Amino acid sequence: MNSRQTLTVLKVSTYLLAVGVLVAGGLVVNTMLNPRTTDTPRTEGERAVMSAERAVQADPDDPEGRSTLAAAYLSVGRFSDALREAEFAQRLNPEDGSGFLVAGMAQRQLGRYANAIASMNEALERSEDKTSDWFYLLYVEMARAFEAQGDYENAMVALNSALVYFPEAADLYYDRAVILEKMGEVENAILDYKAVLTFMPEDERATEAIARLQGGSGGEPDEATEPTDGAQE
């Protein structure tokens, strides 16, 4: 796998990370004992959805089950369904932050950036006993929402918070470098692109960005090469 593919995988897997963060126990559907049919899930995301839907059918009033189903829907690009289930989880247990976190993730994908940021702030207020992965996920999502609004300063604050929980996340150094370029902080952007190469020496985009900036070509970072989150609804 080359560096470009590695960064893409890190981004796309965010929603499967959400499933892992929110679920207690496995989300693996046992297909070995049953013949494969057209309804048998073929991807990790599909397995997560099937397992979570079954759990909700068995206990419709379990807020954790609703949050898990919302995260599973996120993993397969069903953002409106994810938002619906996340809001259901909020009503069932308004003191738990997970429903608010997944709602914010879905709202960001639906282009409702202000709502997404508000939901994630609500999640932070209900974050007692949450894991490092949970906080990492929240701050990454918050950074993307702020960046989409053009609020680069708050996006940087959120990315810095995410890096506290996962300082080896090369993709976040790349994201931060892109934002620093947009803010006109070229020297700091170069340092972050070099940080990407510390973790992934073969990364093409970081290498090209450093050459472009040190060569004095200037201009905005190439939008087409920025990491993406996968399919939009």
C-alpha positions in Angstrom: 0.0 0.0 0.0 1.5 3.4 -1.0 1.4 6.5 1.1 -1.5 8.0 -0.8 -3.6 4.9 -0.2 -2.6 4.8 3.5 -3.9 8.3 4.1 -7.1 7.5 2.3 -7.6 4.4 4.4 -7.0 6.3 7.6 -9.8 8.8 6.6 -12.3 6.3 5.3 -11.9 4.1 8.4 -13.0 7.0 10.7 -16.6 5.7 10.6 -15.6 2.2 11.4 -13.5 3.6 14.2 -16.8 5.2 15.4 -18.4 1.8 15.5 -15.5 0.4 17.5 -15.5 3.3 19.9 -19.2 3.1 20.6 -19.9 -0.6 20.7 -19.5 -2.8 23.7 -18.5 -6.2 22.4 -18.0 -7.4 18.8 -19.9 -6.5 15.7 -19.0 -9.6 13.8 -21.8 -11.6 12.2 -21.1 -15.3 12.3 -21.6 -16.4 8.7 -19.6 -19.6 8.9 -22.5 -21.7 10.1 -24.9 -20.4 7.5 -24.9 -20.6 3.7 -24.2 -17.3 2.0 -27.3 -15.6 0.6 -27.9 -12.3 -1.1 -28.6 -10.9 2.3 -25.3 -11.9 3.8 -23.2 -8.9 4.6 -19.9 -8.7 2.6 -18.1 -5.8 4.2 -17.2 -4.8 7.7 -19.6 -1.9 7.5 -22.5 -4.2 6.3 -21.8 -6.6 9.1 -21.8 -3.8 11.6 -25.2 -2.6 10.3 -26.8 -6.0 10.4 -25.5 -6.7 13.9 -26.6 -3.3 15.2 -30.0 -3.5 13.6 -30.6 -6.9 15.2 -29.6 -5.5 18.6 -32.0 -2.6 18.3 -34.8 -4.9 17.3 -34.2 -7.0 20.4 -34.0 -3.9 22.7 -35.4 -0.8 21.0 -35.0 1.3 24.2 -31.3 0.7 24.7 -29.6 4.1 24.0 -26.2 2.4 23.5 -27.7 0.2 20.9 -29.1 3.2 19.1 -25.8 5.0 19.1 -24.1 1.9 17.8 -26.6 1.6 15.0 -26.1 5.3 14.2 -22.3 4.7 14.0 -22.8 1.6 11.8 -25.0 3.7 9.4 -22.2 6.2 9.2 -19.8 3.5 8.2 -21.8 2.8 5.1 -22.7 6.4 4.2 -26.3 6.4 5.4 -26.0 9.8 7.1 -29.7 10.7 7.4 -30.3 7.3 9.0 -27.4 7.8 11.3 -28.7 11.2 12.4 -32.1 9.7 13.1 -30.8 7.0 15.3 -28.3 9.3 17.1 -31.2 11.7 18.0 -33.2 8.7 19.2 -30.2 7.7 21.5 -30.2 11.3 22.8 -33.8 11.1 23.8 -33.3 7.8 25.5 -30.3 9.0 27.5 -29.6 12.7 27.3 -26.7 12.4 29.7 -24.5 10.3 27.4 -22.3 12.0 24.9 -22.2 9.3 22.3 -25.5 10.1 20.7 -24.4 13.7 20.4 -21.1 12.8 18.9 -22.5 10.6 16.2 -25.2 13.2 15.5 -22.5 15.7 15.0 -20.6 13.4 12.6 -23.8 12.8 10.6 -24.6 16.5 10.5 -21.2 17.4 9.2 -21.5 15.0 6.4 -24.9 16.4 5.6 -23.4 19.9 5.4 -24.9 21.2 8.6 -21.7 22.4 10.0 -23.0 24.8 12.8 -25.3 22.0 14.0 -22.4 19.5 13.9 -20.2 21.8 16.0 -23.1 22.4 18.5 -23.7 18.6 18.8 -20.1 17.9 19.4 -19.8 20.6 22.1 -22.9 18.9 23.7 -21.0 15.6 23.5 -18.0 17.2 25.3 -20.2 18.3 28.1 -21.2 14.6 28.5 -17.8 13.0 28.1 -17.2 11.6 31.6 -15.6 8.2 31.5 -15.0 8.3 27.7 -12.0 6.7 26.2 -9.0 8.3 24.4 -10.3 7.0 21.1 -13.6 8.7 21.7 -12.0 12.1 22.3 -9.7 11.6 19.3 -12.7 10.9 17.1 -14.6 13.9 18.5 -11.8 16.4 18.0 -11.0 15.2 14.4 -14.7 15.6 13.5 -14.9 19.0 15.1 -11.8 20.1 13.2 -13.3 19.1 9.9 -16.5 21.0 10.7 -14.7 24.1 11.6 -12.5 23.9 8.5 -15.6 23.5 6.3 -16.9 26.8 7.8 -13.6 28.5 7.1 -12.8 28.8 10.8 -9.2 27.8 10.6 -8.2 28.9 14.0 -10.7 26.7 15.8 -9.9 23.9 13.3 -6.3 24.1 14.4 -7.3 24.0 18.1 -9.4 20.9 17.5 -6.6 19.2 15.5 -4.1 19.9 18.3 -6.5 18.4 20.8 -6.8 15.3 18.6 -3.0 14.9 18.4 -2.8 14.8 22.2 -4.7 11.5 22.0 -2.9 10.1 18.9 0.4 11.9 18.3 1.4 9.4 15.6 -1.6 10.2 13.4 0.2 11.3 10.2 -3.0 12.2 8.4 -3.6 14.9 11.1 -0.3 16.5 10.5 -1.2 16.6 6.8 -4.5 18.2 7.6 -2.9 20.7 9.9 -0.3 21.6 7.2 -3.1 22.3 4.7 -4.9 24.6 7.1 -1.6 26.4 7.9 -1.1 27.0 4.2 -4.6 28.5 4.0 -3.7 30.7 7.0 -0.5 31.9 5.2 1.8 30.2 7.7 4.1 28.6 5.1 7.0 27.7 7.3 4.9 26.0 9.9 3.1 24.2 7.1 6.4 22.8 5.8 7.2 21.6 9.3 4.0 19.6 9.4 4.5 18.2 6.0 7.9 17.0 7.2 6.2 15.5 10.2 4.1 13.4 7.8 7.3 12.1 6.2 8.6 11.2 9.7 5.8 8.6 9.9 5.4 7.8 6.2 8.7 8.6 4.3 7.2 7.6 1.0 4.2 9.9 1.2 3.8 11.6 -2.2 1.5 14.5 -1.3 3.7 15.7 1.6 6.8 15.4 -0.5 5.2 17.4 -3.4 3.9 20.0 -1.0 7.3 20.6 0.5 8.9 20.9 -2.9 6.2 23.3 -4.0 6.5 25.6 -0.9 10.3 25.5 -0.7 10.5 26.1 -4.5 8.5 29.3 -4.0 5.6 28.4 -6.3 3.2 29.5 -3.6 -0.5 29.2 -4.1 -3.1 27.2 -2.3 -2.7 23.5 -1.5 -4.1 21.3 -4.1 -7.7 20.7 -3.0 -8.0 17.6 -5.1 -5.3 15.9 -3.0 -6.8 16.6 0.4 -8.0 13.6 2.4 -11.7 12.8 2.1 -14.2 10.9 4.2 -15.7 8.7 1.7 -19.0 8.8 -0.1 -21.5 11.6 0.5 -25.2 10.9 0.8 
